Amino acid sequence: MAWTACLALSLIIPAFPADARLVRLEITAAEPVVGGKPFGPAGPYEKLRGFAYFEVDPDDPRNAQVFDLDKAQTNADGNVEFSAEMYILKPVEMARGNGGLFFEVNNRGNKISLVLMQDTPPAANGNDPATADDFGNGFLMRQGYVIAWVGWGPDIAPGNNRLTVQFPIAMEAGQPITERILTEYSDRNFGGGTPFTLPLSGSAAFRSYAAVSTDKGLAEAELRVRPSDSPRPSAPDIPAGILVPDDQWSFASCPDGPPGTPSATDICLAGGFQNDSVYELRYRATGSPVMGLGYVTSRDFVSFLRNSSQDDVGSPNPAGGIATVHCQGISSSGMYYRDYLYQGFNEDEEGRRVCDSVNIHIPGVQKLFLNYRFAQPNPFTVQHRERYVPDTNFPRTYGIRVDPLSGATDGILKRPATDPKIWHTDSSTEYWQFRSSLVDTDEDGVTDLQQPAEVRKYLYSSTQHFPRKGAVPTFGTGNRQCQQLNNPTHAGAIARALLVAVDQWVRFGVEPPASRAPRLDNGTLVPTDQGSVGFPDVPGVAYNGLYNGSGERDFGPRVSGNRGVIDNLIPIVLSEHRVLVPAVDALGNDVAGIRVPAVEAPVATLTGWNLRRPEFTDGDLCDLNGSLIPLHDTLAERLAAGDPRPSLEELYGNHGGYVEAVGQAARALQAERLMLQEDVARIIREAARSQVLK
């Protein structure tokens, strides 16, 4: 689906005063949640769906960071108009709530906070929850929060209740601006198959930037292929690949193979796309929305819910009475929040703070590819693919510091009056794939940096990127991509306890638990080679120490401050960063961080990394999958296998010993305010029901 301009909103939105903000909130559907079921003291909840309509003044300094805003059509008041879908869960009686708003920046139009915070099961309908199972354990609702979402991604195509937006197209001389851009395709897009054709975006869930022509010459188009985006040994450079002959591909839709039907929004490849290759397409595209407005939708939607009694047509704020705001971004949406804060969007047009706290969850050091012309917020850099994305350039840290290359002074948090409190949480995967060590060290990886007082950094030890509670381990894409089963360890219990602690921090100034992350000074943050990490020689488990290399890169003269126009489609590497990872114990589990009971009282080695099988480029990191490598039950079994790790029998003696070890681990976390009593009791029950040493 091609991008569509939103050039006529003024015809469908009533006139409003010239000051810019959320001007109209239209509720199109309201219904009780789970038939009016009460959620603790907050009572019954209701679900509201609809649209938020916005205007922004392109001359306001607080909007100046929105790249290409000056190239958007304006209305009679000189404002830029746009809209987004919104979704709210709220107590029917707001007075019974806790006065807090929990706002999630959706992930690619999807609502995923309930997966983390409420342990919703794998089969739950996250985008339009309706049944009791869809709301999981109901934690946020039992706490009394209003929970809200708004669309922000103009690349999101309609479908599956994804939140979409309508943004204006960047124009020049009355025509959509064109640029030559780069995009990639890999097994992430193939689902284990070998398709002949793909949308230019890589997926039907995302809108494509149309080529200016299906003629490859006019579109200045070329297609390259390589086995991986990452060199060996790991480094920030990107291999060049080889040119695919022009007679082997076309701008066309060909689900059954070439030649197909010419299409400016699809690509067709003779022989089909292969799982062991990364395909790089360069072409001249047209129709770029003003992508940075994706930051404004969150800013102005949350500010409205927090501060306004009604919109400009007199419709009441359905969540009136909000006193505190906790915001959350998960994975790419965590990258969103790192950039949102850096570019100053936590201050609304009245100079007020928007989010009081932000849980920046599992982004590592990376920032989002959003506030650019022809931005691509869906791709994210990992060791195997999509390493062309601008994500790790200075500044990388929350605190202000000097760039060793340019000498400039900068940081993500540099606006004390409106900066929120930060609780940055990463899994082990982010150290290998998203270069998380660079949040805490200098570029050379030789000095621990001191986090600002308003920041806490936590490692969820030995967890992978984002598993659902109760998910059955697999071998990744097609259940055959990875060498090991992936890691199902879920950290929802820790996230809930930290929210309670951070809420006390925001409301009453009670300090939350201290940061728990690997450090150089105590030997828990180390180079990736096996000797430094301390990973045991487990039979049948390969270890090669590959990671996602990082460095300062030049994207061209029109890029500055993670915004602009990319001219160097393959960036020029200016320097190399030293990426470090967590050291492990004798079982192979992370030493530092918050060790959940599954790590402190383990039945398996749990890692944040996994390796690919030959069909998918042998030995590269297996995307965002960790590993689950079970321990043997008995001493005799593990000696027969030649496994150096202790057996369950040696660790616990019997089933009762295992249950006691789990209980001790859970109660120790509770004593440190890292687990709530309800989760302690649940985890002990789960251990007692398990088959460990039975």
Secondary structure by P-SEA (a helix, b strand, c coil): cccccccccccccccccccccccccccccccccccccccccccbbbbbbbbbbbcccccccccccccccccccccccccccbbbbbbbbbbcccccccccccccccccccccccccccccccccccccccccccccccccccccccccccccccccccccccbbbbbbccccccccbbbbbcccccccccccccccccccccccccccccccccccccccbbbbbcccccccccccccccccccccccccccccccccccccccccccccccccccbbbbbbbbbcccccccaaaaaaaaaaaaaccccccccccccccccccbbbbbbcaaaaaaaaaaaaaccccccccccccccccccccccbbbccccccccccccccccccccccccccccccbbbbccccccccccccccccccccbbbbccccccccccccccccccccbbbbccccbbbbbccccccccccccccccccccccccbbbbcccaaaaaaaaaaaaaaaacccccccccccccccccccccccccccccccccccccccccccccccccccccccccccccccccccccccbbbbbbbccccccccccccccccccccccccbbbbccccccccccccbbbbbbbbccaaaaaaacccccccccccccaaaaaaaaaaaaaaaaaaccccaaaaaaaaaaaaaccccc
